[in-house]
Amino acid sequence: MTELKFAHLDEKLRAKRRSFDRVPLVDLGPLVEGSDARSVAKEIRWALANSGFVYIKNHGVPARMIDETLAHARAFFDLPLEDKMKLHICYSGVALRGYIQFFGENADPAKTNDLKECFDVGPERQTVESPFFGPNQWPTSLPGFREAVFSCHEAMKELSIEILSGIALSLDLPADFFQPQMKCPITIQRLLHYPPQAGGVDDKVIGMGAHTDCGNLTILAQDSVSGLQVMNSDGVWVEVNPIPGTFIINIGDLVQKLTNDRYLANVHRVVNVSGREHYSLPFLVDADHDAVIAPLESCVSDDSPPRYQPVSCGEHKFARFVERFPHLHREYASGPTARRGGPALP
């Protein structure tokens, strides 16, 4: 397995980006309300071109919903391991829904073991249809868990449409540019738990290894504990501390490919040395499984030729997951991505 490459931080690209020592904050209100979407788009343009990350406030998602979902996340991760393992993600096959134990997913597998546990849900389906589409697995011992977590998924999905409209406007495209390829997008609502680390800590074991996200957009809600770090163009890790009432958004590889490197899917990691448990709620939204992503004509010129070949959203994402999940790597690394059976339990 090859070591993670930071191709988007080569010298040619560094010269086009301004360094930063903090992630910018954007008021999303004028976009959501429709009062001044263009000014918000201008701020989004700077943030995504230089840091790939941005805080957003006045996003319209009730704080109560996030607090309740975080409470349900804590309750789930407090369950005995044997109960959580009954919902292991391997039982969902390529739908990839359910529980992921410590070290069961590694974002930078050549270098780092991820000290985190996860629970993933997505759009409800009766049967496994394709990678990322199938039935969710739900704990039966936690009243209200299913309703709260799926309500959070739906609220974040609606918010992602607003944010993507702002990204489209920031590229001088129609606000609904992303919609034709998002009739049934791949979406994942994650619950994450990072225990604190003490003593000597190096990058062999941290909360989450250095990586870029592989889809269109991530919306992150988190508790009051710090841990997220983002790399700036000088190769320095910048802390992204929680700000009450905000979410953190970042773009993934598909938007970087779409913009031909004009926008940056930035490298980030999680290191929890706070002395406290850390919980977060990342929502990942991509495009339709069969959507094809290629550089925009407006982002291509004689001075900036296409840097990427067209790629299928679903195939791209599944290939990245095969690299990250040991149980998937054993089953699918040398085989077709369309197989339906569930891999053996780790």
C-alpha positions in Angstrom: 0.0 0.0 0.0 1.5 3.3 -1.0 2.2 6.2 1.3 -0.1 9.2 1.2 1.1 11.7 -1.3 0.4 15.4 -0.9 0.4 16.2 -4.7 -1.7 19.3 -4.2 1.0 20.9 -2.1 3.9 20.9 -4.7 5.8 24.1 -5.3 3.8 25.0 -8.4 0.6 25.1 -6.4 2.2 26.7 -3.3 3.0 29.8 -5.3 -0.7 30.2 -6.0 -2.0 30.0 -2.4 -1.8 32.3 0.5 -0.7 30.8 3.8 -3.0 31.0 6.8 -2.6 30.7 10.6 -6.4 30.3 11.3 -9.3 28.9 9.3 -11.6 31.8 8.1 -15.1 32.3 9.4 -18.0 33.0 7.0 -21.5 34.1 7.9 -23.8 31.8 5.8 -26.9 33.8 6.7 -27.1 36.0 3.6 -26.8 32.9 1.4 -29.4 30.9 3.3 -31.8 33.9 3.4 -31.0 34.9 -0.2 -30.2 38.5 0.8 -26.6 38.7 -0.4 -25.5 35.3 -1.8 -22.7 36.8 -3.9 -20.8 38.3 -1.0 -20.9 34.9 0.8 -19.7 33.3 -2.4 -16.7 35.7 -2.6 -15.6 34.7 1.0 -16.1 31.0 0.2 -13.8 31.5 -2.9 -10.9 32.8 -0.8 -11.3 30.1 1.8 -11.5 27.1 -0.5 -8.7 28.4 -2.7 -6.3 28.9 0.1 -7.2 26.7 3.1 -9.9 24.3 1.8 -11.6 24.7 5.2 -14.0 27.4 6.6 -16.1 27.9 9.7 -19.7 28.8 9.0 -22.2 30.5 11.3 -25.9 31.3 10.9 -26.3 28.0 9.1 -29.9 27.4 10.2 -29.4 24.0 11.9 -30.7 24.1 15.5 -28.1 23.8 18.2 -30.5 21.5 20.1 -30.4 19.0 17.3 -26.6 18.8 17.4 -26.5 18.6 21.2 -29.0 15.7 21.1 -27.2 13.9 18.4 -23.9 14.2 20.3 -25.6 12.9 23.5 -26.8 9.9 21.5 -23.3 9.4 20.1 -21.8 9.3 23.7 -24.5 6.8 24.8 -23.8 4.6 21.8 -20.0 4.5 22.3 -20.5 3.8 26.0 -22.2 0.5 25.1 -20.2 -2.7 25.7 -17.9 -3.6 22.8 -19.8 -6.9 22.2 -23.0 -4.9 21.7 -21.4 -2.5 19.3 -19.7 -5.3 17.3 -23.1 -6.9 16.6 -23.6 -3.8 14.4 -20.2 -4.0 12.7 -19.9 -2.4 9.3 -18.9 -5.7 7.7 -22.4 -7.1 8.2 -23.7 -4.4 5.8 -21.5 -5.5 2.9 -20.6 -2.8 0.4 -23.3 -0.5 1.9 -20.8 0.3 4.6 -23.2 1.1 7.4 -22.7 0.5 11.1 -20.0 0.3 13.8 -16.2 0.6 13.1 -14.0 -0.4 16.0 -10.7 1.2 17.0 -8.1 0.7 14.2 -10.9 -0.6 12.0 -10.4 2.3 9.6 -7.1 4.1 9.0 -7.0 7.3 7.0 -3.3 7.1 6.4 -2.6 3.4 6.6 1.0 3.5 5.5 1.9 5.6 8.5 -0.8 5.8 11.1 -3.3 3.7 13.1 -6.5 5.6 13.9 -7.4 5.7 17.5 -11.1 6.3 16.9 -14.4 4.4 16.7 -17.2 5.3 14.4 -20.8 4.7 13.6 -22.0 5.4 10.0 -25.5 5.8 8.6 -26.8 6.9 5.2 -30.0 6.9 3.0 -32.4 4.2 4.0 -32.7 1.2 1.5 -34.4 -2.1 1.9 -31.5 -4.1 0.3 -27.9 -3.6 -0.7 -28.1 -1.9 -4.1 -24.4 -0.8 -4.6 -21.5 0.5 -2.6 -22.8 3.1 -0.1 -26.5 2.2 -0.6 -28.2 -0.4 1.6 -30.0 -0.8 4.9 -28.8 1.1 8.0 -28.0 -0.9 11.1 -29.5 0.5 14.3 -29.0 -0.2 18.0 -32.2 -1.4 19.7 -31.2 -0.6 23.3 -31.0 3.2 22.9 -34.5 4.8 22.7 -34.6 7.8 20.3 -31.2 7.0 18.8 -32.4 6.2 15.3 -34.7 9.2 15.1 -32.1 11.7 16.3 -29.2 10.4 14.1 -31.3 10.1 11.0 -32.9 13.6 11.5 -29.3 15.0 11.8 -28.5 13.2 8.5 -31.4 14.8 6.8 -30.8 18.3 8.2 -27.2 18.2 7.1 -28.2 17.0 3.6 -30.4 20.0 3.3 -27.6 22.3 4.5 -25.2 20.8 2.1 -27.4 21.9 -0.8 -27.2 25.5 0.4 -23.4 25.3 0.8 -22.9 23.7 -2.6 -24.9 26.5 -4.2 -22.5 28.9 -2.6 -19.5 27.0 -3.9 -21.1 27.0 -7.4 -21.6 30.8 -7.2 -18.0 31.2 -6.0 -17.0 29.6 -9.3 -19.3 31.9 -11.3 -21.6 29.0 -12.1 -25.4 28.8 -11.6 -26.4 28.2 -8.0 -28.0 24.9 -9.0 -24.9 23.6 -10.8 -24.3 20.6 -8.6 -27.9 19.4 -8.6 -28.1 17.4 -11.9 -25.4 15.0 -10.5 -27.0 14.9 -7.0 -30.4 13.3 -7.6 -29.5 10.5 -5.2 -26.1 11.4 -3.8 -23.8 9.3 -1.6 -24.2 10.7 1.9 -22.8 9.4 5.2 -23.6 10.8 8.7 -20.8 9.7 10.9 -20.6 9.6 14.7 -17.0 9.7 15.9 -15.3 9.1 19.3 -11.7 9.9 20.0 -10.3 8.9 23.4 -7.6 11.2 24.8 -3.9 10.3 24.5 -1.3 10.9 27.1 2.5 10.3 27.4 4.6 10.1 24.3 2.4 10.5 21.1 3.7 10.3 17.6 2.0 9.8 14.2 2.1 6.0 14.5 -1.1 6.2 16.6 -3.3 9.3 16.6 -7.0 10.0 16.4 -7.0 10.1 12.6 -4.1 10.1 10.3 -3.3 12.8 7.7 -5.7 12.6 4.7 -7.9 14.4 2.3 -11.7 13.7 2.1 -12.7 11.9 -1.1 -16.0 13.4 -2.0 -17.6 16.8 -2.6 -18.1 18.3 0.8 -17.8 17.6 4.6 -19.8 19.4 7.2 -18.4 18.9 10.7 -20.2 19.4 14.0 -18.1 18.8 17.1 -18.2 19.1 20.8 -16.1 21.6 22.8 -12.9 19.5 22.7 -10.1 20.5 20.2 -8.3 18.0 18.0 -8.7 18.8 14.3 -5.6 20.1 12.6 -5.2 21.4 9.0 -2.0 21.9 7.0 -1.3 25.3 5.6 0.7 26.0 2.4 3.9 26.3 4.5 3.5 22.7 5.7 2.6 23.8 9.2 -0.3 22.2 11.1 -3.0 24.8 12.2 -5.4 23.9 15.0 -9.1 24.2 14.1 -10.6 24.8 17.6 -14.4 24.6 18.2 -16.3 27.8 17.9 -19.8 27.6 19.5 -22.6 27.8 17.0 -20.5 27.0 14.0 -19.8 24.1 11.7 -16.5 23.5 9.9 -16.8 22.7 6.2 -14.2 21.4 3.9 -14.1 20.2 0.3 -13.0 16.8 -0.9 -11.0 15.4 -3.8 -13.9 15.6 -6.2 -14.2 19.4 -6.0 -10.5 19.8 -6.3 -10.6 17.7 -9.5 -13.7 19.6 -10.7 -11.8 22.9 -10.2 -8.6 21.6 -11.7 -6.7 22.4 -8.4 -8.2 26.0 -8.2 -9.8 24.8 -4.9 -7.9 22.8 -2.3 -9.0 19.5 -0.8 -6.6 20.1 2.1 -4.8 17.6 4.3 -6.0 17.3 7.9 -5.8 15.0 10.9 -7.1 14.6 14.4 -4.9 14.5 17.5 -6.7 14.4 20.9 -4.3 15.3 23.7 -7.0 17.3 25.6 -7.3 14.9 28.4 -11.0 14.5 27.6 -13.1 12.3 25.4 -13.8 14.0 22.0 -17.0 13.4 19.9 -17.8 14.8 16.5 -20.4 14.5 13.7 -19.0 14.7 10.2 -21.5 14.6 7.4 -20.1 13.7 4.0 -21.9 14.4 0.8 -20.7 13.4 -2.7 -22.4 13.1 -6.0 -24.6 10.3 -7.5 -22.8 7.0 -7.6 -22.4 7.0 -11.4 -21.8 10.8 -11.7 -18.6 11.5 -13.7 -16.4 14.3 -12.4 -13.9 16.1 -14.7 -12.3 19.5 -14.7 -14.6 22.4 -15.6 -13.9 24.2 -18.9 -13.7 27.5 -17.0 -10.9 26.1 -14.9 -8.8 24.9 -17.8 -6.6 27.0 -20.1 -3.3 26.9 -22.0 -1.6 27.9 -18.7 -3.6 25.5 -16.7 -4.2 22.3 -18.7 -6.4 19.5 -17.3 -4.7 17.8 -14.4 -7.3 15.0 -13.9 -9.0 12.4 -16.0 -12.8 12.0 -15.6 -13.6 9.8 -12.6 -16.8 8.1 -11.5 -17.8 9.3 -8.0 -18.8 5.9 -6.6 -15.7 4.1 -8.0 -13.4 6.8 -6.7 -14.9 6.8 -3.2 -15.1 3.0 -2.9 -11.4 2.6 -4.0 -10.5 5.1 -1.2 -12.5 3.1 1.3 -10.8 -0.2 0.3 -7.5 1.5 1.1 -8.7 2.7 4.5 -10.7 -0.3 5.8 -8.6 -3.5 6.6 -11.7 -5.7 6.2 -12.4 -4.2 2.8 -8.8 -4.4 1.7 -8.7 -8.1 2.4 -11.9 -8.7 0.4 -11.7 -6.2 -2.5 -8.2 -5.0 -3.1 -7.7 -7.4 -6.0 -11.3 -7.9 -7.0 -14.2 -6.0 -8.5 -15.9 -3.3 -6.5 -19.4 -4.4 -7.4 -19.4 -7.6 -5.2 -22.2 -7.7 -2.8 -21.3 -10.1 0.0 -20.1 -9.1 3.4 -16.4 -9.6 4.3 -15.4 -11.7 7.2 -15.6 -10.1 10.6 -12.2 -8.6 11.7 
